């Protein structure tokens, strides 16, 4: 799984002009499921999201997680993170998992993150979404579970 994790003061996802997911302070996570991902990737990413220390403590150091701060998580599926643009001008998406299985794994990721006691909102899988955010810091982290094993 691949994820772009952004520390936000607020974030919102709209589909057709209607808000489907919205949080205040916390994490906006754009996540993509790869064709070779397994339940191990889901568990690893959920643990990493819940415990990633990218929020500042009283000394101004990035030392707190979203769990520590009581923040929320907005998870948005974005298969284009598995796009390969090394050749030509149009990215290839052969490394992304097929949509039906990817939707199920994305749902598993949502439940795994909720399992840490976090409030989780989501976008709408496979929809054309408008994502609005205020990146706090800015802080943006890239995670690829294939590189964590």
N, CA, C and O atoms as a GROMACS GRO file, in nm:
protein
  596
    1UNK      N    1   0.085  -0.117   0.000
    1UNK     CA    2   0.000   0.000   0.000
    1UNK      C    3   0.089   0.123   0.000
    1UNK      O    4   0.198   0.125   0.057
    2UNK      N    5   0.039   0.223  -0.065
    2UNK     CA    6   0.109   0.351  -0.066
    2UNK      C    7   0.017   0.456  -0.007
    2UNK      O    8  -0.105   0.452  -0.024
    3UNK      N    9   0.077   0.551   0.064
    3UNK     CA   10  -0.003   0.657   0.124
    3UNK      C   11   0.074   0.788   0.124
    3UNK      O   12   0.195   0.792   0.145
    4UNK      N   13   0.000   0.894   0.101
    4UNK     CA   14   0.048   1.030   0.121
    4UNK      C   15  -0.025   1.078   0.246
    4UNK      O   16  -0.148   1.089   0.247
    5UNK      N   17   0.051   1.108   0.350
    5UNK     CA   18  -0.005   1.145   0.480
    5UNK      C   19   0.023   1.293   0.502
    5UNK      O   20   0.138   1.337   0.500
    6UNK      N   21  -0.083   1.370   0.524
    6UNK     CA   22  -0.068   1.513   0.547
    6UNK      C   23  -0.126   1.550   0.683
    6UNK      O   24  -0.238   1.515   0.717
    7UNK      N   25  -0.046   1.623   0.760
    7UNK     CA   26  -0.095   1.676   0.887
    7UNK      C   27  -0.180   1.798   0.854
    7UNK      O   28  -0.133   1.891   0.788
    8UNK      N   29  -0.305   1.797   0.898
    8UNK     CA   30  -0.398   1.902   0.860
    8UNK      C   31  -0.464   1.967   0.981
    8UNK      O   32  -0.479   1.905   1.087
    9UNK      N   33  -0.504   2.092   0.964
    9UNK     CA   34  -0.589   2.155   1.064
    9UNK      C   35  -0.735   2.134   1.029
    9UNK      O   36  -0.823   2.147   1.115
   10UNK      N   37  -0.762   2.100   0.901
   10UNK     CA   38  -0.895   2.061   0.856
   10UNK      C   39  -0.885   2.001   0.717
   10UNK      O   40  -0.794   2.033   0.641
   11UNK      N   41  -0.981   1.914   0.684
   11UNK     CA   42  -0.986   1.855   0.551
   11UNK      C   43  -1.129   1.810   0.522
   11UNK      O   44  -1.205   1.776   0.612
   12UNK      N   45  -1.164   1.810   0.393
   12UNK     CA   46  -1.299   1.776   0.352
   12UNK      C   47  -1.295   1.709   0.214
   12UNK      O   48  -1.212   1.744   0.130
   13UNK      N   49  -1.386   1.615   0.192
   13UNK     CA   50  -1.403   1.552   0.062
   13UNK      C   51  -1.547   1.574   0.016
   13UNK      O   52  -1.641   1.549   0.091
   14UNK      N   53  -1.562   1.620  -0.107
   14UNK     CA   54  -1.694   1.640  -0.165
   14UNK      C   55  -1.709   1.556  -0.290
   14UNK      O   56  -1.614   1.537  -0.366
   15UNK      N   57  -1.830   1.506  -0.310
   15UNK     CA   58  -1.866   1.434  -0.432
   15UNK      C   59  -1.992   1.500  -0.486
   15UNK      O   60  -2.095   1.504  -0.418
   16UNK      N   61  -1.984   1.553  -0.606
   16UNK     CA   62  -2.099   1.619  -0.665
   16UNK      C   63  -2.148   1.738  -0.583
   16UNK      O   64  -2.268   1.766  -0.579
   17UNK      N   65  -2.055   1.809  -0.519
   17UNK     CA   66  -2.090   1.926  -0.439
   17UNK      C   67  -2.141   1.895  -0.300
   17UNK      O   68  -2.175   1.986  -0.225
   18UNK      N   69  -2.147   1.767  -0.264
   18UNK     CA   70  -2.196   1.727  -0.132
   18UNK      C   71  -2.080   1.671  -0.050
   18UNK      O   72  -2.004   1.587  -0.098
   19UNK      N   73  -2.066   1.718   0.075
   19UNK     CA   74  -1.960   1.671   0.163
   19UNK      C   75  -1.989   1.527   0.206
   19UNK      O   76  -2.095   1.497   0.260
   20UNK      N   77  -1.890   1.439   0.181
   20UNK     CA   78  -1.905   1.298   0.221
   20UNK      C   79  -1.812   1.262   0.337
   20UNK      O   80  -1.834   1.160   0.403
   21UNK      N   81  -1.711   1.343   0.362
   21UNK     CA   82  -1.619   1.320   0.472
   21UNK      C   83  -1.554   1.450   0.512
   21UNK      O   84  -1.516   1.530   0.427
   22UNK      N   85  -1.540   1.473   0.643
   22UNK     CA   86  -1.482   1.598   0.690
   22UNK      C   87  -1.424   1.579   0.829
   22UNK      O   88  -1.484   1.514   0.915
   23UNK      N   89  -1.304   1.637   0.852
   23UNK     CA   90  -1.241   1.634   0.984
   23UNK      C   91  -1.185   1.771   1.018
   23UNK      O   92  -1.166   1.856   0.931
   24UNK      N   93  -1.159   1.790   1.146
   24UNK     CA   94  -1.082   1.905   1.192
   24UNK      C   95  -0.936   1.864   1.193
   24UNK      O   96  -0.887   1.809   1.095
   25UNK      N   97  -0.866   1.891   1.302
   25UNK     CA   98  -0.724   1.858   1.311
   25UNK      C   99  -0.701   1.708   1.307
   25UNK      O  100  -0.776   1.630   1.366
   26UNK      N  101  -0.597   1.668   1.235
   26UNK     CA  102  -0.563   1.526   1.225
   26UNK      C  103  -0.482   1.496   1.101
   26UNK      O  104  -0.393   1.572   1.062
   27UNK      N  105  -0.516   1.383   1.038
   27UNK     CA  106  -0.443   1.337   0.920
   27UNK      C  107  -0.536   1.323   0.801
   27UNK      O  108  -0.644   1.264   0.811
   28UNK      N  109  -0.494   1.377   0.687
   28UNK     CA  110  -0.556   1.344   0.559
   28UNK      C  111  -0.465   1.241   0.496
   28UNK      O  112  -0.346   1.266   0.476
   29UNK      N  113  -0.520   1.124   0.464
   29UNK     CA  114  -0.441   1.016   0.407
   29UNK      C  115  -0.499   0.977   0.271
   29UNK      O  116  -0.613   0.932   0.262
   30UNK      N  117  -0.418   0.996   0.166
   30UNK     CA  118  -0.451   0.947   0.034
   30UNK      C  119  -0.386   0.810   0.023
   30UNK      O  120  -0.264   0.799   0.036
   31UNK      N  121  -0.466   0.705   0.000
   31UNK     CA  122  -0.413   0.568   0.006
   31UNK      C  123  -0.444   0.491  -0.122
   31UNK      O  124  -0.551   0.507  -0.181
   32UNK      N  125  -0.350   0.409  -0.162
   32UNK     CA  126  -0.363   0.327  -0.282
   32UNK      C  127  -0.326   0.182  -0.250
   32UNK      O  128  -0.228   0.157  -0.179
   33UNK      N  129  -0.404   0.090  -0.303
   33UNK     CA  130  -0.379  -0.053  -0.282
   33UNK      C  131  -0.310  -0.109  -0.407
   33UNK      O  132  -0.358  -0.092  -0.519
   34UNK      N  133  -0.196  -0.174  -0.385
   34UNK     CA  134  -0.121  -0.235  -0.494
   34UNK      C  135  -0.166  -0.377  -0.522
   34UNK      O  136  -0.224  -0.443  -0.435
   35UNK      N  137  -0.140  -0.424  -0.642
   35UNK     CA  138  -0.187  -0.556  -0.685
   35UNK      C  139  -0.132  -0.670  -0.600
   35UNK      O  140  -0.193  -0.776  -0.594
   36UNK      N  141  -0.018  -0.651  -0.534
   36UNK     CA  142   0.042  -0.756  -0.453
   36UNK      C  143   0.022  -0.736  -0.302
   36UNK      O  144   0.078  -0.810  -0.222
   37UNK      N  145  -0.057  -0.636  -0.264
   37UNK     CA  146  -0.078  -0.608  -0.122
   37UNK      C  147  -0.161  -0.717  -0.055
   37UNK      O  148  -0.245  -0.782  -0.117
   38UNK      N  149  -0.133  -0.735   0.075
   38UNK     CA  150  -0.201  -0.838   0.154
   38UNK      C  151  -0.253  -0.775   0.283
   38UNK      O  152  -0.238  -0.655   0.306
   39UNK      N  153  -0.314  -0.858   0.367
   39UNK     CA  154  -0.360  -0.812   0.498
   39UNK      C  155  -0.246  -0.757   0.581
   39UNK      O  156  -0.266  -0.670   0.666
   40UNK      N  157  -0.127  -0.807   0.558
   40UNK     CA  158  -0.009  -0.758   0.632
   40UNK      C  159   0.015  -0.610   0.600
   40UNK      O  160   0.049  -0.533   0.690
   41UNK      N  161  -0.002  -0.572   0.475
   41UNK     CA  162   0.014  -0.432   0.435
   41UNK      C  163  -0.091  -0.344   0.504
   41UNK      O  164  -0.062  -0.233   0.550
   42UNK      N  165  -0.214  -0.395   0.509
   42UNK     CA  166  -0.322  -0.321   0.573
   42UNK      C  167  -0.290  -0.296   0.721
   42UNK      O  168  -0.302  -0.183   0.769
   43UNK      N  169  -0.250  -0.400   0.791
   43UNK     CA  170  -0.218  -0.388   0.934
   43UNK      C  171  -0.099  -0.295   0.956
   43UNK      O  172  -0.100  -0.213   1.048
   44UNK      N  173   0.002  -0.307   0.871
   44UNK     CA  174   0.122  -0.225   0.886
   44UNK      C  175   0.090  -0.077   0.863
   44UNK      O  176   0.135   0.008   0.940
   45UNK      N  177   0.011  -0.047   0.760
   45UNK     CA  178  -0.022   0.093   0.733
   45UNK      C  179  -0.111   0.150   0.843
   45UNK      O  180  -0.091   0.264   0.885
   46UNK      N  181  -0.207   0.074   0.890
   46UNK     CA  182  -0.295   0.121   0.998
   46UNK      C  183  -0.213   0.154   1.123
   46UNK      O  184  -0.233   0.258   1.185
   47UNK      N  185  -0.121   0.066   1.159
   47UNK     CA  186  -0.036   0.089   1.277
   47UNK      C  187   0.049   0.213   1.257
   47UNK      O  188   0.065   0.293   1.349
   48UNK      N  189   0.104   0.228   1.139
   48UNK     CA  190   0.191   0.342   1.110
   48UNK      C  191   0.111   0.473   1.117
   48UNK      O  192   0.159   0.571   1.173
   49UNK      N  193  -0.010   0.474   1.062
   49UNK     CA  194  -0.093   0.595   1.064
   49UNK      C  195  -0.131   0.634   1.207
   49UNK      O  196  -0.124   0.751   1.244
   50UNK      N  197  -0.170   0.537   1.286
   50UNK     CA  198  -0.212   0.565   1.424
   50UNK      C  199  -0.099   0.616   1.510
   50UNK      O  200  -0.121   0.696   1.601
   51UNK      N  201   0.023   0.572   1.483
   51UNK     CA  202   0.135   0.600   1.573
   51UNK      C  203   0.243   0.691   1.516
   51UNK      O  204   0.341   0.719   1.585
   52UNK      N  205   0.228   0.736   1.394
   52UNK     CA  206   0.326   0.824   1.330
   52UNK      C  207   0.337   0.955   1.408
   52UNK      O  208   0.238   1.027   1.422
   53UNK      N  209   0.455   0.984   1.457
   53UNK     CA  210   0.474   1.101   1.543
   53UNK      C  211   0.511   1.224   1.459
   53UNK      O  212   0.628   1.255   1.440
   54UNK      N  213   0.407   1.293   1.410
   54UNK     CA  214   0.430   1.412   1.326
   54UNK      C  215   0.357   1.536   1.380
   54UNK      O  216   0.348   1.637   1.311
   55UNK      N  217   0.305   1.526   1.502
   55UNK     CA  218   0.242   1.641   1.566
   55UNK      C  219   0.337   1.694   1.674
   55UNK      O  220   0.408   1.616   1.738
   56UNK      N  221   0.338   1.825   1.692
   56UNK     CA  222   0.435   1.885   1.783
   56UNK      C  223   0.392   1.875   1.930
   56UNK      O  224   0.275   1.885   1.964
   57UNK      N  225   0.494   1.856   2.014
   57UNK     CA  226   0.471   1.853   2.159
   57UNK      C  227   0.492   1.993   2.215
   57UNK      O  228   0.507   2.089   2.139
   58UNK      N  229   0.493   2.006   2.346
   58UNK     CA  230   0.506   2.136   2.412
   58UNK      C  231   0.641   2.204   2.383
   58UNK      O  232   0.653   2.326   2.396
   59UNK      N  233   0.740   2.127   2.344
   59UNK     CA  234   0.871   2.183   2.311
   59UNK      C  235   0.886   2.213   2.162
   59UNK      O  236   0.993   2.253   2.118
   60UNK      N  237   0.779   2.194   2.085
   60UNK     CA  238   0.783   2.222   1.942
   60UNK      C  239   0.845   2.111   1.859
   60UNK      O  240   0.873   2.131   1.740
   61UNK      N  241   0.868   1.995   1.918
   61UNK     CA  242   0.926   1.880   1.846
   61UNK      C  243   0.814   1.791   1.793
   61UNK      O  244   0.711   1.775   1.858
   62UNK      N  245   0.835   1.734   1.675
   62UNK     CA  246   0.738   1.637   1.622
   62UNK      C  247   0.755   1.509   1.702
   62UNK      O  248   0.842   1.427   1.674
   63UNK      N  249   0.670   1.493   1.804
   63UNK     CA  250   0.686   1.384   1.898
   63UNK      C  251   0.554   1.318   1.936
   63UNK      O  252   0.552   1.225   2.016
   64UNK      N  253   0.442   1.365   1.877
   64UNK     CA  254   0.310   1.314   1.912
   64UNK      C  255   0.242   1.254   1.791
   64UNK      O  256   0.262   1.298   1.678
   65UNK      N  257   0.160   1.152   1.815
   65UNK     CA  258   0.083   1.088   1.708
   65UNK      C  259  -0.058   1.144   1.707
   65UNK      O  260  -0.097   1.221   1.795
   66UNK      N  261  -0.135   1.107   1.606
   66UNK     CA  262  -0.275   1.147   1.600
   66UNK      C  263  -0.351   1.088   1.718
   66UNK      O  264  -0.448   1.148   1.766
   67UNK      N  265  -0.310   0.972   1.766
   67UNK     CA  266  -0.369   0.914   1.887
   67UNK      C  267  -0.343   1.003   2.008
   67UNK      O  268  -0.433   1.027   2.089
   68UNK      N  269  -0.220   1.052   2.020
   68UNK     CA  270  -0.182   1.135   2.134
   68UNK      C  271  -0.259   1.267   2.136
   68UNK      O  272  -0.292   1.318   2.243
   69UNK      N  273  -0.288   1.321   2.018
   69UNK     CA  274  -0.351   1.454   2.008
   69UNK      C  275  -0.503   1.448   2.007
   69UNK      O  276  -0.569   1.552   2.018
   70UNK      N  277  -0.560   1.328   1.994
   70UNK     CA  278  -0.706   1.317   1.985
   70UNK      C  279  -0.759   1.361   1.850
   70UNK      O  280  -0.877   1.394   1.839
   71UNK      N  281  -0.676   1.363   1.749
   71UNK     CA  282  -0.718   1.404   1.615
   71UNK      C  283  -0.795   1.296   1.543
   71UNK      O  284  -0.813   1.186   1.595
   72UNK      N  285  -0.839   1.329   1.424
   72UNK     CA  286  -0.916   1.237   1.341
   72UNK      C  287  -0.837   1.205   1.214
   72UNK      O  288  -0.733   1.264   1.187
   73UNK      N  289  -0.890   1.109   1.137
   73UNK     CA  290  -0.826   1.068   1.012
   73UNK      C  291  -0.929   1.073   0.900
   73UNK      O  292  -1.040   1.020   0.914
   74UNK      N  293  -0.893   1.136   0.790
   74UNK     CA  294  -0.975   1.134   0.669
   74UNK      C  295  -0.900   1.049   0.568
   74UNK      O  296  -0.796   1.091   0.516
   75UNK      N  297  -0.954   0.930   0.539
   75UNK     CA  298  -0.891   0.836   0.445
   75UNK      C  299  -0.960   0.847   0.310
   75UNK      O  300  -1.082   0.835   0.300
   76UNK      N  301  -0.880   0.870   0.206
   76UNK     CA  302  -0.932   0.886   0.070
   76UNK      C  303  -0.857   0.790  -0.022
   76UNK      O  304  -0.734   0.792  -0.029
   77UNK      N  305  -0.932   0.706  -0.091
   77UNK     CA  306  -0.872   0.613  -0.186
   77UNK      C  307  -0.822   0.690  -0.308
   77UNK      O  308  -0.895   0.772  -0.365
   78UNK      N  309  -0.697   0.663  -0.348
   78UNK     CA  310  -0.640   0.730  -0.466
   78UNK      C  311  -0.547   0.634  -0.539
   78UNK      O  312  -0.427   0.632  -0.514
   79UNK      N  313  -0.605   0.555  -0.629
   79UNK     CA  314  -0.529   0.452  -0.700
   79UNK      C  315  -0.414   0.510  -0.781
   79UNK      O  316  -0.320   0.438  -0.814
   80UNK      N  317  -0.419   0.638  -0.814
   80UNK     CA  318  -0.315   0.697  -0.898
   80UNK      C  319  -0.179   0.701  -0.828
   80UNK      O  320  -0.078   0.727  -0.893
   81UNK      N  321  -0.176   0.674  -0.698
   81UNK     CA  322  -0.046   0.666  -0.629
   81UNK      C  323   0.035   0.547  -0.680
   81UNK      O  324   0.157   0.542  -0.662
   82UNK      N  325  -0.032   0.452  -0.743
   82UNK     CA  326   0.040   0.340  -0.805
   82UNK      C  327   0.067   0.364  -0.953
   82UNK      O  328   0.101   0.270  -1.026
   83UNK      N  329   0.051   0.487  -0.998
   83UNK     CA  330   0.081   0.521  -1.137
   83UNK      C  331   0.232   0.519  -1.161
   83UNK      O  332   0.310   0.562  -1.076
   84UNK      N  333   0.271   0.470  -1.277
   84UNK     CA  334   0.412   0.465  -1.315
   84UNK      C  335   0.429   0.556  -1.437
   84UNK      O  336   0.379   0.526  -1.546
   85UNK      N  337   0.499   0.667  -1.418
   85UNK     CA  338   0.517   0.766  -1.524
   85UNK      C  339   0.660   0.768  -1.577
   85UNK      O  340   0.703   0.868  -1.634
   86UNK      N  341   0.734   0.658  -1.557
   86UNK     CA  342   0.873   0.656  -1.602
   86UNK      C  343   0.885   0.656  -1.753
   86UNK      O  344   0.982   0.709  -1.807
   87UNK      N  345   0.789   0.596  -1.823
   87UNK     CA  346   0.796   0.588  -1.968
   87UNK      C  347   0.678   0.664  -2.029
   87UNK      O  348   0.566   0.660  -1.976
   88UNK      N  349   0.703   0.732  -2.137
   88UNK     CA  350   0.596   0.802  -2.206
   88UNK      C  351   0.540   0.919  -2.126
   88UNK      O  352   0.603   0.967  -2.032
   89UNK      N  353   0.422   0.962  -2.165
   89UNK     CA  354   0.362   1.079  -2.102
   89UNK      C  355   0.233   1.048  -2.028
   89UNK      O  356   0.179   1.134  -1.958
   90UNK      N  357   0.184   0.925  -2.044
   90UNK     CA  358   0.063   0.886  -1.972
   90UNK      C  359   0.102   0.776  -1.873
   90UNK      O  360   0.161   0.676  -1.912
   91UNK      N  361   0.067   0.795  -1.745
   91UNK     CA  362   0.104   0.694  -1.646
   91UNK      C  363   0.034   0.560  -1.670
   91UNK      O  364  -0.079   0.555  -1.719
   92UNK      N  365   0.103   0.454  -1.635
   92UNK     CA  366   0.046   0.319  -1.640
   92UNK      C  367   0.005   0.282  -1.498
   92UNK      O  368   0.074   0.317  -1.402
   93UNK      N  369  -0.106   0.211  -1.485
   93UNK     CA  370  -0.156   0.175  -1.352
   93UNK      C  371  -0.158   0.025  -1.331
   93UNK      O  372  -0.243  -0.027  -1.258
   94UNK      N  373  -0.064  -0.046  -1.393
   94UNK     CA  374  -0.061  -0.192  -1.386
   94UNK      C  375  -0.027  -0.244  -1.247
   94UNK      O  376  -0.053  -0.360  -1.217
   95UNK      N  377   0.031  -0.159  -1.162
   95UNK     CA  378   0.066  -0.203  -1.026
   95UNK      C  379  -0.047  -0.181  -0.925
   95UNK      O  380  -0.036  -0.224  -0.810
   96UNK      N  381  -0.155  -0.115  -0.968
   96UNK     CA  382  -0.270  -0.094  -0.879
   96UNK      C  383  -0.356  -0.221  -0.878
   96UNK      O  384  -0.369  -0.290  -0.978
   97UNK      N  385  -0.416  -0.249  -0.762
   97UNK     CA  386  -0.504  -0.365  -0.750
   97UNK      C  387  -0.634  -0.337  -0.826
   97UNK      O  388  -0.678  -0.222  -0.836
   98UNK      N  389  -0.695  -0.443  -0.880
   98UNK     CA  390  -0.822  -0.426  -0.952
   98UNK      C  391  -0.928  -0.372  -0.855
   98UNK      O  392  -0.926  -0.404  -0.737
   99UNK      N  393  -1.019  -0.289  -0.906
   99UNK     CA  394  -1.109  -0.211  -0.820
   99UNK      C  395  -1.190  -0.289  -0.716
   99UNK      O  396  -1.201  -0.244  -0.602
  100UNK      N  397  -1.247  -0.402  -0.750
  100UNK     CA  398  -1.332  -0.475  -0.655
  100UNK      C  399  -1.253  -0.518  -0.533
  100UNK      O  400  -1.296  -0.497  -0.419
  101UNK      N  401  -1.137  -0.579  -0.556
  101UNK     CA  402  -1.052  -0.622  -0.444
  101UNK      C  403  -0.992  -0.504  -0.370
  101UNK      O  404  -0.978  -0.507  -0.248
  102UNK      N  405  -0.957  -0.399  -0.444
  102UNK     CA  406  -0.900  -0.279  -0.381
  102UNK      C  407  -1.002  -0.213  -0.287
  102UNK      O  408  -0.966  -0.167  -0.179
  103UNK      N  409  -1.128  -0.210  -0.329
  103UNK     CA  410  -1.233  -0.150  -0.244
  103UNK      C  411  -1.244  -0.227  -0.113
  103UNK      O  412  -1.259  -0.166  -0.007
  104UNK      N  413  -1.239  -0.358  -0.119
  104UNK     CA  414  -1.249  -0.440   0.002
  104UNK      C  415  -1.127  -0.416   0.093
  104UNK      O  416  -1.142  -0.405   0.214
  105UNK      N  417  -1.008  -0.408   0.035
  105UNK     CA  418  -0.888  -0.384   0.116
  105UNK      C  419  -0.888  -0.243   0.174
  105UNK      O  420  -0.842  -0.222   0.287
  106UNK      N  421  -0.938  -0.147   0.098
  106UNK     CA  422  -0.947  -0.011   0.150
  106UNK      C  423  -1.043  -0.008   0.270
  106UNK      O  424  -1.014   0.056   0.371
  107UNK      N  425  -1.157  -0.077   0.258
  107UNK     CA  426  -1.251  -0.086   0.370
  107UNK      C  427  -1.185  -0.152   0.492
  107UNK      O  428  -1.209  -0.111   0.605
  108UNK      N  429  -1.103  -0.253   0.467
  108UNK     CA  430  -1.030  -0.318   0.577
  108UNK      C  431  -0.934  -0.219   0.644
  108UNK      O  432  -0.919  -0.220   0.766
  109UNK      N  433  -0.870  -0.134   0.564
  109UNK     CA  434  -0.779  -0.033   0.619
  109UNK      C  435  -0.857   0.064   0.707
  109UNK      O  436  -0.812   0.098   0.816
  110UNK      N  437  -0.972   0.109   0.660
  110UNK     CA  438  -1.055   0.200   0.739
  110UNK      C  439  -1.088   0.137   0.874
  110UNK      O  440  -1.074   0.202   0.978
  111UNK      N  441  -1.131   0.012   0.873
  111UNK     CA  442  -1.167  -0.057   0.998
  111UNK      C  443  -1.046  -0.078   1.087
  111UNK      O  444  -1.056  -0.070   1.210
  112UNK      N  445  -0.931  -0.107   1.027
  112UNK     CA  446  -0.809  -0.127   1.106
  112UNK      C  447  -0.767   0.003   1.177
  112UNK      O  448  -0.725  -0.001   1.293
  113UNK      N  449  -0.779   0.115   1.109
  113UNK     CA  450  -0.745   0.244   1.172
  113UNK      C  451  -0.847   0.275   1.281
  113UNK      O  452  -0.809   0.323   1.388
  114UNK      N  453  -0.974   0.248   1.257
  114UNK     CA  454  -1.077   0.268   1.360
  114UNK      C  455  -1.050   0.178   1.481
  114UNK      O  456  -1.084   0.213   1.594
  115UNK      N  457  -0.989   0.064   1.456
  115UNK     CA  458  -0.956  -0.029   1.564
  115UNK      C  459  -0.860   0.029   1.666
  115UNK      O  460  -0.850  -0.022   1.778
  116UNK      N  461  -0.789   0.134   1.630
  116UNK     CA  462  -0.701   0.203   1.724
  116UNK      C  463  -0.777   0.308   1.806
  116UNK      O  464  -0.718   0.379   1.887
  117UNK      N  465  -0.908   0.316   1.785
  117UNK     CA  466  -0.990   0.411   1.859
  117UNK      C  467  -0.998   0.548   1.796
  117UNK      O  468  -1.045   0.644   1.858
  118UNK      N  469  -0.953   0.560   1.673
  118UNK     CA  470  -0.955   0.688   1.604
  118UNK      C  471  -1.087   0.711   1.532
  118UNK      O  472  -1.151   0.617   1.484
  119UNK      N  473  -1.127   0.838   1.526
  119UNK     CA  474  -1.243   0.875   1.444
  119UNK      C  475  -1.195   0.883   1.300
  119UNK      O  476  -1.102   0.956   1.269
  120UNK      N  477  -1.260   0.806   1.211
  120UNK     CA  478  -1.219   0.800   1.071
  120UNK      C  479  -1.336   0.839   0.981
  120UNK      O  480  -1.446   0.785   0.993
  121UNK      N  481  -1.310   0.931   0.892
  121UNK     CA  482  -1.402   0.968   0.785
  121UNK      C  483  -1.339   0.920   0.655
  121UNK      O  484  -1.219   0.895   0.649
  122UNK      N  485  -1.420   0.908   0.549
  122UNK     CA  486  -1.367   0.862   0.421
  122UNK      C  487  -1.426   0.942   0.305
  122UNK      O  488  -1.524   1.014   0.319
  123UNK      N  489  -1.360   0.926   0.192
  123UNK     CA  490  -1.416   0.972   0.067
  123UNK      C  491  -1.510   0.864   0.016
  123UNK      O  492  -1.555   0.779   0.093
  124UNK      N  493  -1.538   0.865  -0.113
  124UNK     CA  494  -1.624   0.766  -0.176
  124UNK      C  495  -1.541   0.691  -0.279
  124UNK      O  496  -1.496   0.750  -0.377
  125UNK      N  497  -1.521   0.561  -0.256
  125UNK     CA  498  -1.432   0.481  -0.341
  125UNK      C  499  -1.472   0.494  -0.488
  125UNK      O  500  -1.590   0.481  -0.522
  126UNK      N  501  -1.374   0.518  -0.574
  126UNK     CA  502  -1.388   0.525  -0.720
  126UNK      C  503  -1.472   0.643  -0.769
  126UNK      O  504  -1.506   0.649  -0.887
  127UNK      N  505  -1.504   0.737  -0.682
  127UNK     CA  506  -1.580   0.855  -0.724
  127UNK      C  507  -1.484   0.966  -0.768
  127UNK      O  508  -1.366   0.964  -0.735
  128UNK      N  509  -1.537   1.061  -0.843
  128UNK     CA  510  -1.464   1.182  -0.878
  128UNK      C  511  -1.482   1.277  -0.761
  128UNK      O  512  -1.591   1.333  -0.741
  129UNK      N  513  -1.376   1.296  -0.682
  129UNK     CA  514  -1.386   1.370  -0.556
  129UNK      C  515  -1.310   1.501  -0.562
  129UNK      O  516  -1.211   1.515  -0.634
  130UNK      N  517  -1.359   1.598  -0.486
  130UNK     CA  518  -1.287   1.722  -0.462
  130UNK      C  519  -1.238   1.717  -0.318
  130UNK      O  520  -1.317   1.704  -0.224
  131UNK      N  521  -1.106   1.727  -0.301
  131UNK     CA  522  -1.046   1.720  -0.168
  131UNK      C  523  -0.991   1.858  -0.134
  131UNK      O  524  -0.913   1.917  -0.209
  132UNK      N  525  -1.035   1.909  -0.021
  132UNK     CA  526  -0.991   2.039   0.027
  132UNK      C  527  -0.921   2.019   0.161
  132UNK      O  528  -0.970   1.945   0.247
  133UNK      N  529  -0.806   2.084   0.179
  133UNK     CA  530  -0.733   2.066   0.304
  133UNK      C  531  -0.654   2.189   0.339
  133UNK      O  532  -0.622   2.270   0.252
  134UNK      N  533  -0.624   2.202   0.466
  134UNK     CA  534  -0.528   2.300   0.514
  134UNK      C  535  -0.416   2.220   0.577
  134UNK      O  536  -0.429   2.168   0.688
  135UNK      N  537  -0.305   2.210   0.504
  135UNK     CA  538  -0.189   2.134   0.549
  135UNK      C  539  -0.119   2.215   0.656
  135UNK      O  540  -0.079   2.329   0.630
  136UNK      N  541  -0.103   2.158   0.774
  136UNK     CA  542  -0.044   2.228   0.888
  136UNK      C  543   0.104   2.198   0.894
  136UNK      O  544   0.143   2.083   0.915
  137UNK      N  545   0.185   2.298   0.876
  137UNK     CA  546   0.330   2.281   0.885
  137UNK      C  547   0.402   2.357   0.774
  137UNK      O  548   0.465   2.459   0.803
  138UNK      N  549   0.397   2.311   0.653
  138UNK     CA  550   0.332   2.190   0.603
  138UNK      C  551   0.411   2.065   0.639
  138UNK      O  552   0.534   2.065   0.643
  139UNK      N  553   0.337   1.958   0.665
  139UNK     CA  554   0.397   1.828   0.691
  139UNK      C  555   0.330   1.726   0.599
  139UNK      O  556   0.208   1.707   0.604
  140UNK      N  557   0.411   1.662   0.515
  140UNK     CA  558   0.363   1.559   0.424
  140UNK      C  559   0.463   1.444   0.426
  140UNK      O  560   0.583   1.465   0.406
  141UNK      N  561   0.412   1.322   0.449
  141UNK     CA  562   0.498   1.203   0.458
  141UNK      C  563   0.449   1.100   0.356
  141UNK      O  564   0.329   1.081   0.339
  142UNK      N  565   0.542   1.036   0.290
  142UNK     CA  566   0.511   0.927   0.197
  142UNK      C  567   0.539   0.795   0.264
  142UNK      O  568   0.644   0.777   0.326
  143UNK      N  569   0.445   0.700   0.252
  143UNK     CA  570   0.463   0.567   0.309
  143UNK      C  571   0.436   0.464   0.201
  143UNK      O  572   0.336   0.473   0.130
  144UNK      N  573   0.525   0.368   0.189
  144UNK     CA  574   0.508   0.254   0.099
  144UNK      C  575   0.532   0.129   0.182
  144UNK      O  576   0.646   0.100   0.220
  145UNK      N  577   0.427   0.054   0.210
  145UNK     CA  578   0.443  -0.063   0.297
  145UNK      C  579   0.537  -0.167   0.237
  145UNK      O  580   0.596  -0.246   0.310
  146UNK      N  581   0.551  -0.169   0.106
  146UNK     CA  582   0.645  -0.261   0.043
  146UNK      C  583   0.790  -0.234   0.080
  146UNK      O  584   0.875  -0.322   0.066
  147UNK      N  585   0.816  -0.115   0.126
  147UNK     CA  586   0.953  -0.079   0.167
  147UNK      C  587   0.972  -0.091   0.317
  147UNK      O  588   1.082  -0.066   0.367
  148UNK      N  589   0.866  -0.129   0.390
  148UNK     CA  590   0.875  -0.141   0.536
  148UNK      C  591   0.900  -0.281   0.583
  148UNK      O  592   0.934  -0.301   0.700
  149UNK      N  593   0.885  -0.381   0.496
  149UNK     CA  594   0.902  -0.520   0.537
  149UNK      C  595   1.050  -0.554   0.548
  149UNK      O  596   1.086  -0.667   0.581
   0.00000   0.00000   0.00000
